Amino acid sequence: METIAIIPAYNEEKNIGNVLAVLKRVDLIKKVIVVSDGSTDDTVKVSKSYNVEIIELMENRGKGGALKAGLDNFQADVVLFLDADLLGLTEKHVHNLLGPVVRDEADMTIGIFEKGRIATDFAQKMAPYLSGQRAVKFSILERISDLDIAGFGVELALNRFIESSDIRVKEVLLYDMSHVMKEEKMGVWKGMAARMKMYWEIIKYLTRVSTLK
């Protein structure tokens, strides 16, 4: 199966290179696509140095909008989604996420941090299906209508589709992996504000979904 990777990124100049360096070494992946979601730093410049495809959005659309922009411009049998701020990503992690889908043992894999850092491990144990690390068949993604409006609730949109459809999902433990927390990237107060915005987008999505039932 043909595979691409889509990386949504907002002001990730300090972190995205670590992710791209690993993805470029994975032969299974035909293209790596970075969607700069209104970044105002050197995210695009850093990404270009890794010779990847780049979609540069002039305005911030949120994570769901960034992923949708990637899917609108590139297609393949399998799509790998990864966050741009991962710590400890290895080629083995990528193969473990892609393998079950490429071998048609699952329609979607969901990566769960394990033995990385206490804060991120705990968050994923509390809500494992909020993980942004996934491999998904493109045929599944085509059937999800509200990815672009979900914002940071994009994982919830994927999970809602899982619950309403007969698709095969496999959880994959990502050992010794975590991500940079918002408070580390932006400072305590700005990081907390960004985190609250993320939670608010999730709540908005959940509220919208509940009104449609």
Secondary structure, 3 states (H helix, E strand, C coil): CCEEEEEEECCCCCCHHHHHHHHCCCCCEEEEEEEEECCCCCHHHHHHCCCCEEEEECCCCHHHHHHHHHHHHCCCCEEEECCCCEECCCHHHHHHHHHHHHCCCCCEEEEEEECCCHHHHHHHHHCHHHCCCEEEEHHHHCCCCCCCCCHHHHHHHHHHHHHHCCCCEEEEEEECCEECCHHHHHCHHHHHHHHHHHHHHHHHHHHHHHHHC
